[in-house]
């Protein structure tokens, strides 16, 4: 052990001596640290070494973004589709959307809370992956050891070297080993520190002497330093290089040590992807190439004495009058390498942009042995030819422009040739001018004279620089030419800066200039449009420059501006509206126009004119949509019929009169104004593609109708009259929403009077006319919804036996029913008010049945109006096609609520239930007390849907201080019947004669089960609030049916069922016994049952019966044992249930 320790110390001392004396590559302070700590590394360092595993995981941000996008998309879709639907449908859609969105947001909230443990889960997955990797490595190591063991079996030792063994045994050392082995094994005597320092000082002096007197140094490398036995050259913006001499003789050459390329990468690429200091294969390549160039004219060293010279090609010799310039060759090579490296970086950035979405629109390739980078931007994808297209075919160039970045040689007297070419943008000159300044040239000439005299160097300095050429393609956007002044850059605007290599920035400058020039040329082209007063007025077409964002604003309607811009990535012209969020419905129109612009940019004027006509028509169509009017752009009218609208008609909009088929208000759009006509159509041919004909056409005097309107809105028209806004050309196209509504109502007034009676006749209802000269006094609310125009339309009188035929409680209505048409002259739509006077009725009561300000008229819902004084109920119908069904359904719902309220009001008198009393009744709901202070509210499941036939029950209780005022306070937790509501509501049965009996049955079940539920609730609260309770010793109560409740003990293995029987009897049974399966009590091994039989239940029943009988707590013979339970009176449920529960509870700890 001591021998091994001493050997280790000796080896360590040798390494230290070698490092200190120059034989090692590491310093002593780096070989042996000053302090060695045995403390374990921190947890953060250990976690970084773990592999990252993200299988099956989704970023939380992506999940939140998808949920928000889905909610926004659904809300946007509903906002577009809901205006054309009825109020009931809109409410239903909105309610469904709210419920669905609430569920999704709740789920998202749960996921966000779960994500708090994501770091722990991620760390655990990483640890598992690390352990699995270690296990795999251990298994691989074991396998490798086993393979070595198997291979060693066949190994054999070589024969013994007897002579060497004798030498070692006799002399103590080897006598026959080659000298080369001794030299390679035995380390030489290390140099002393002073000798190393002296050697470095001498070599540095020799370097300085040669560089100042003999070596020809390029001006670009004139900045150099000498330290640590090396000379460090710096070529600004190109490279740094370190050299060293092979010896002190004049003929000894230089050899390469290291280099660093001077550049900085801009944009999003990291510097690690482009190392400045070469390493690995690249450094070996540079070392070999530089050493070969430095020693190009140096003869090889002579071979060792006695050795044969190797066969090598003969080295070239210097011509007469020439001096070797190795540093010039070094500069030329590293300069080419640096510029090529920078060009490769620019090419990589271009390919990176292609991979990020530019691949289809940007081509990049190297030319001239990778000395030039050529890029073609805004590459046009070939579009398939349109069938039967009438547009002229024009061949467009495949791309919009080219950018060429080249490495070109410079000259002493003139800048690079890029600035001399015609129609090519100037390239960078900053680095070139820095290399070729007057001071540099003078220093170079002085150096040449001082060191060379009349001799010539073997190599000349090559001055290279970048040249950027930009050229646009003619006719790329359908433009014959672009003004040259719009394509000029300032000097050095396209300079390639080695301190900030960013191809994306360079390309962005070129694209910005190209976009600006194209938009200005398009603006000039639109001002020359062939149709006058369209795009020629001031302000109609404007070029907008907002920093780096350029656009062309074209006014195409009184309130709409089309923004034409060019996508810098694709080079495609895009068309959008200024109000992008408010113009979601215009998306398809702008998408079609954008496609037309890019397919045929030479026809952009015609496309914008068509878009203008369509935009004006869409404004009218949008106002019709806001008013809820149905409109069509096309009707199946022959060309002969279309000529009736005039020769200069571009487009038209047919607005259907909602209440009158085949009648339209036509808005005609021509070149200068809007015109309006009222037409009536008839079907010419009966087939799936019916052809219509115009039976009558009447042109409307729009100015006269507009003047009739007292509250005309003139904001847009006043804006259109302002000069300089570009909207004065659209004065005749302004149509306000109120003006369109007046036109629509005016048309309806002309054809509506006889149509109302016709629609009612289609329902096969016989009616007679009554004069509505005075408003009906029995419904005062009608006075505010009537109008003077409606007074001229008579009301209808219908026999109730015909209208309510087949409806329940039809005998409760008086003989005559009045039907009054309403709102056909407004934008609310046609309605029918049906008034029915009742023969007998339970008077409404409660807070909901009280009219406002002491009025006798109440309105339980939007469809029902009730006059309590005259006993008249009125129904509002919205759909004439289903008017009869609406009246019958509404009448059936009201009549059934009347029956329930009447039966409840008579219960206290006809039965022994003295505490049952009616609290409120308003024709839509009935609320009453069924026992003590327990209340129930009966209503329909969906009050707004008149077709709904299911009842809904809501249980609550009365507070003692509020019981006297009849005020009900909802306490869902205080009424034990709340959980059984889904079962109890099925007791109420609609139908002739069955509803009254089902009301009695409902009240009877509620009263009989109330003592049981109160006791179960009390037991559960007492049992679950014990001091030493656990999850396995708690109880739970749940309803199974209207009269069936279950008490579950502990971990849900034992339970008691409480079933209400006829004659107010209660059965207490073991829940493990099913009444639908025959046989004895099942054993725990019976897999058909979830619950297990309660141990000793029969004995418990006997004990309970005996205790109750002895204590006289129940009437005699009121308890009957049935083996699996007992039967008792429902009135005794409180005592019996408590006694049985106390005995059963003793079984469980």
Order of alpha helices (4+ residues) and beta strands (2+ residues): alpha-alpha-alpha-alpha-alpha-alpha-alpha-alpha-alpha-beta-beta-beta-beta-alpha-beta-alpha-beta-beta-beta-alpha-alpha-beta-beta-alpha-beta-beta-beta-beta-alpha-alpha-beta-alpha-beta-beta-beta-beta-alpha-alpha-alpha-alpha-beta-beta-alpha-beta-beta-beta-beta-beta-alpha-beta-beta-beta-beta-alpha-alpha-alpha-beta-beta-beta-beta-alpha-beta-beta-alpha
